[in-house]
Amino acid sequence: MSALPQKFLQLDAFINDLATNFGKMDVMKKYECSQCLEIYMICIKQEERQQGMGKMLVKQAIETAAQNNINLIQTMALSAFSQAIFTKLGFFQENEISYGNYEQNGEHIFNLEKMDGHKSGKLMIWTK
């Protein structure tokens, strides 16, 4: 069995740091919830963007949470596009990590020249 790629492991650690504020936060405890719907992330093909598909997917997730009496939704909004969608639909920022300042073991893991203007990852929350 092969090992996971280094970049995958780095991204996984970044997402964990974002979700927990470097191990200092537990969203479920903070919001006193026993259930949480997690939208891991949304991705829309570039040629399909600006057609409302991302917004429709997030609205469906909110409806699904409501139908199941789930009052908390969390998501990792890793691009400016998804951050805008979540904000429009009532999510707020709980945590943010700048790609330019983020390091693991003293090494910057994001190449900002390839980030297409995306500046940070955000943990975003929706509550009923």
C-alpha positions as CSV (number, residue, x, y, z in Angstrom):
1,M,0.0,0.0,0.0
2,S,1.4,3.4,-1.0
3,A,1.8,6.3,1.3
4,L,-0.4,9.4,0.9
5,P,1.1,12.2,-1.1
6,Q,2.8,14.9,1.0
7,K,0.7,17.7,-0.4
8,F,-2.5,15.8,0.6
9,L,-1.2,15.4,4.1
10,Q,-0.3,19.1,4.3
11,L,-3.8,20.1,3.0
12,D,-5.4,17.8,5.6
13,A,-3.4,19.4,8.4
14,F,-4.4,22.9,7.1
15,I,-8.0,21.9,7.1
16,N,-7.7,20.5,10.7
17,D,-6.0,23.7,11.8
18,L,-8.7,25.8,10.2
19,A,-11.5,23.7,11.7
20,T,-10.1,23.7,15.3
21,N,-8.2,27.1,15.3
22,F,-4.9,25.1,15.8
23,G,-6.5,22.8,18.4
24,K,-8.1,25.6,20.5
25,M,-11.7,25.2,19.4
26,D,-14.4,22.6,19.2
27,V,-17.4,23.9,17.1
28,M,-19.8,21.4,18.6
29,K,-19.0,22.4,22.2
30,K,-18.9,26.1,21.4
31,Y,-22.4,26.0,19.8
32,E,-23.7,23.4,22.3
33,C,-24.9,21.1,19.5
34,S,-25.1,17.4,19.4
35,Q,-25.5,17.3,15.6
36,C,-23.8,19.3,12.8
37,L,-24.1,19.1,9.1
38,E,-20.6,19.5,7.5
39,I,-20.2,20.8,4.0
40,Y,-16.6,19.7,3.5
41,M,-16.2,22.0,0.5
42,I,-18.0,22.8,-2.7
43,C,-16.3,22.7,-6.1
44,I,-17.8,23.8,-9.4
45,K,-16.1,23.3,-12.7
46,Q,-14.8,26.6,-14.0
47,E,-16.9,26.5,-17.1
48,E,-20.1,25.9,-15.0
49,R,-19.5,28.8,-12.6
50,Q,-21.7,31.9,-12.4
51,Q,-24.9,29.8,-13.1
52,G,-26.1,29.5,-9.5
53,M,-25.1,25.8,-9.1
54,G,-23.0,26.4,-5.9
55,K,-25.7,28.5,-4.3
56,M,-28.3,25.8,-5.2
57,L,-26.2,23.1,-3.6
58,V,-25.7,25.1,-0.4
59,K,-29.4,26.0,-0.2
60,Q,-30.2,22.3,-0.5
61,A,-27.8,21.5,2.3
62,I,-29.5,24.1,4.5
63,E,-32.9,22.6,3.7
64,T,-31.7,19.1,4.4
65,A,-30.3,20.3,7.8
66,A,-33.7,21.9,8.6
67,Q,-35.6,18.8,7.7
68,N,-33.4,16.7,10.0
69,N,-33.6,19.2,12.9
70,I,-29.9,20.1,12.6
71,N,-29.3,23.6,13.7
72,L,-25.6,23.9,12.9
73,I,-23.8,23.7,9.6
74,Q,-20.0,24.2,9.2
75,T,-17.9,24.4,6.1
76,M,-14.4,25.0,4.9
77,A,-14.6,27.9,2.4
78,L,-11.3,27.7,0.7
79,S,-11.9,30.0,-2.2
80,A,-13.2,33.6,-2.6
81,F,-16.0,32.1,-4.7
82,S,-17.3,29.7,-2.1
83,Q,-16.8,32.3,0.7
84,A,-19.1,34.7,-1.3
85,I,-21.8,32.0,-1.7
86,F,-21.8,31.1,2.0
87,T,-21.9,34.7,3.1
88,K,-24.9,35.4,0.8
89,L,-26.7,32.5,2.4
90,G,-26.2,33.6,6.0
91,F,-23.0,31.9,7.0
92,F,-20.5,33.8,9.1
93,Q,-16.8,33.5,9.6
94,E,-15.7,31.6,12.7
95,N,-12.0,31.3,11.8
96,E,-9.7,32.4,9.0
97,I,-6.1,31.4,8.0
98,S,-4.2,33.4,5.5
99,Y,-2.5,31.2,2.9
100,G,0.4,33.5,2.7
101,N,1.2,33.3,6.5
102,Y,0.4,29.6,7.0
103,E,3.4,27.3,7.7
104,Q,4.0,23.8,8.7
105,N,7.3,22.9,10.3
106,G,8.6,26.4,9.3
107,E,7.7,25.9,5.6
108,H,5.1,27.8,3.6
109,I,2.9,25.1,2.0
110,F,0.9,27.3,-0.4
111,N,2.3,28.8,-3.6
112,L,0.5,32.1,-3.8
113,E,1.4,32.5,-7.4
114,K,-0.8,29.5,-8.2
115,M,-3.7,30.6,-5.8
116,D,-5.5,32.7,-8.5
117,G,-6.1,35.5,-6.0
118,H,-7.5,33.4,-3.2
119,K,-6.1,34.7,0.0
120,S,-7.4,32.6,2.9
121,G,-9.4,29.6,4.0
122,K,-12.3,30.3,6.3
123,L,-14.3,28.1,8.6
124,M,-17.8,29.4,8.1
125,I,-20.9,28.6,10.3
126,W,-24.6,28.7,9.8
127,T,-27.0,28.4,12.7
128,K,-30.7,28.3,12.8
